[in-house]
């Protein structure tokens, strides 16, 4: 008799998350019996909700906003990516306790590779210096870009984040008000949350080369304003759904030892949510 793999997503809000759909499709693809529940909870509620999940037989979990940092407190071990980002998005139960991982950066690289967007030797501009950017910088710098520049409304925050990763590659940070003379970037990564309010950071087409690509870590309604700007400015633009599916596939592999195929799941989600 097969044992059901009990998984969950913790965060607030989570009611519109695609993660349950994604992992159920992964389970069907690999014939793995699983239960994946979305559990809405704030940081203050996380401790008791996670404890109840453990009592119920939970063996793996995803964490999303605002719990990625809070997840550090339940781990006995964390991987290098989670340590650098000070954020966890995947938890797995082991014989030695809970092991925390961050699959966001590798998930992004997986999708960029699928899209044929190279990183090595390229100049990359990232908008936003929050947790999303912190989660991707380590793997991104590991792919050997020529330069990564992080811009943020509060320049000091971008400078501090760049300083934390300075030993990993060529990276600088600053404020939007310092960006008048920037140019020559091959890839724009939109990592702010402003799209959730249907607004944009102060974008400039002149930052980018004629052949540059743009990638938004957001998807769905939060991506629309950025997609419209890219269309108006002749930029090839991609949303973050592929990253979401990619990081989920890596989390699924951590839990099960098996890597699911991402392309059919991403296609099914686009068809269903079109």
N, C-alpha and C positions, 0 to 999 in steps of 0.2 A: 504494500500500500504506500503510495507516494506521500511525502510530507509537503504540505503547502509552505512555500517560502513567504514569510510575512514581512512586508516592506511598507514604508510610509513616507510621505512628504510632510514636513513640518514648516510652517511659516504663516505670515499674515499680510495680505489675504492669500488664500490658495484656491478659492472656489472656481476660478477660471483657469487654473493651471492645466496644461496639456500633459504633464508628467504621468498621471494615471493612465491616459490613453497610450502614451508611448511605451510604458513598461508592460502593459497588458499585451500590446502587439509584439514586443520582444519575447515575452513568455510564450505566446502562441507560435511565433516563428521557430523557437528552439524547443518547443514541447516541454516547457517548464511550468509546473503548477505554482502559481503565485497569487498573492493578495496584495494589492497596492492601494493604500488608503491616503487620502489628503486630510491632514489634521490641522485645522486652523488654530493657531495659538500665538500669543505675543511672547516676548522675551520673558516676562514675568511668569507666564503660564507654562513655559517650556519644560522646566524641571519635572513637575508632577505629570504632565502629559507624556513625556518621554519615559518616565518610570513606569507608567501604566502600559505603555507600548511594550516595554521589556517583559513585564509580567505576562502579557498576552502572547508572548513567544516571538516578538519582533527580532529580526536578525540583521536588518539593514535599513537605512533611512537616507533620504535626501533632506537638505536644509536649504531654505531660501530666505529672502528678506523677511524679517530683520534678525534672523537667527544664525547666520553664517559665522559670526564671531562667538556667539554664545556656545556653539558646538564645541569649541576648544575646551570648555569646562567639563565635558563628559568623556573626554578621550584619555586613554592611557598611552596611546601612541598617535603621532600625526606624520604624514609624509612631507617631503621637502617642499612641495608646492603649497600645501596648506600652511606650513611654517612661514614661508616667505610672504604669503598673502595675509597671514593672520586671519584666515577665513576657511571654513569647511563647508563643502556642499554634499559630501558623501560620507556616511558612517557605516562601518561593517563590524559585526560582532565576531570576535575571535576568542581563542582559548585564553588570551591574556587581557581581555577587556575590549573596549571599543577603539577601533583604529579609524582616524579621520583622514580624509583625502580631499583634494580640490581638483576636480576634473574640468573646471571651466576653461582654463588655458589650453590644455590638450584638446578639448572639444572644439574650441575655436580653430586651432591649427588643423584638425581633422577636416573641418568644413572648408577652410581656405584651400586645403590641398584638393578636396573634391571639386572645388570651383575653378581650380587651375590658377589660383592667385599666389604667386611666389612671395616669399619673405626674405630669403637670403640676399644680402646686398642691396636691399631696397630701403627707401626712406619712408618712415611710417609716422603719421600724425594721429594722435589719440586725443579725443575730446572728452574731458571728464577725469577726475582724479579720485573717484570713490572706490567702493569695494569691488565693482565690476572690473575696473582697470587694474587694481591690485591683484585680482585673481588671474589675469591673463599675462601680466608683464614677465614673469619668470619664464614660462614656456616660449613666449614671443621672442624674448632676448636670446633664448637658447637656440632659436632658429637662425641666428646671425644676421639680423638686418644691419644695414649701414648706419642707421640712426633711428632712434625713437624719440619723438618730441611729445610731451604731454601738456595740454593746455587745459586750464580750469578757470572758472570765474574768480576763485581765490587762488592767486598765483603761488602763494606760500605753500599751499597744500600740494600743488603739483610739484613744486621744488622739493618738498620733503619726501614725497613718494618716489621721485626720480633718484633722490639721494640714497634711499634704501636699496635700490637695485643698481647702483652705479658700478659695482664690482662685476656685474653680469654682462655688461655691454655698453655701447655708446647711447646714453639716454640723458635728456635734459627736460626740465619742466618750467612752466611759467604761466602767467595770466594772459587772458585774451587781449588785454590792453597792450601787451608787449609783442603782439603778433603781426604788426604792420608789415614787416619786411620778410616774413616767412614765405618760402616758395619751394618748388621742386619736389614735393612729396608724391610718392607713387601709390600710397594707400591711405585712405582716411577711415579711421575706426571711430564710430560714434558710440561712446560709452556713457553718456549722461542719461538721466532719467526724465529729461525735459519733455520727451515725446508723450509721456503719460498725461501731460497737461496740454498736449497739442501745440507746443511751442518748440522753438529751436534754439540751440546755442548760436552765438554770433558767427555764422559760417562765411567763408570767403572762397570763391572759386580760384582766386589767384594763388592760394596756398598749394594747389595741386597741378601736376603735369597734365598735358592734354590727354594722355592715355591712362590716367589714374583710375583706380577703382575705389568704391566706397562700400563700407560694410557697417551695418547698424546692429549692435548687440541686442536691440529690441526687435520684437516682431508683432504682428497684428496691428491693432489701432495705434499703439505707441510708435509704430514705424512710419505711419502715413505721412506725417509732416516732413520727415527727412527724405522719404522716397520722392515726394513732390519736388523738393528743392533739388535733388540729384537729377531728376528728369528735366527740370528747367535749365540746369547747367550742363547737360550733356554728359553726365557721369554714369558709368555702369554701377548699379547699386544692388546690394544684397541684404536681406534681412537676417535676423539672428535665429530663425527657426532651425537652420542646419546646425548651428552651434548647440542649441538646446537638445536636439536629437543626438548630436555627437557626444556631448558630455554625459547624456543619459546612457548611451551605449557603453561608455567607459565605466560608469558606475555599475551598470548591469554586469559587466565583466568582472569587476571587483567582487560582487556578490556571488556570482555563479561560476566564474572561471571560463565563461563563454562570451565571445564578442558577437553581438547580433549585427545584421546588415542594417545600415541606416537609410539607404536610398529608398527602399519600398515603404518604410515607415514615414519618412518625410513626404513622399509623394501622396500617401494616403491622407496625411494630415492636411496637406494643401488642398486636396480635393474636397475633403469633408468640411474644411473651414473657409472655403473660398467665398 
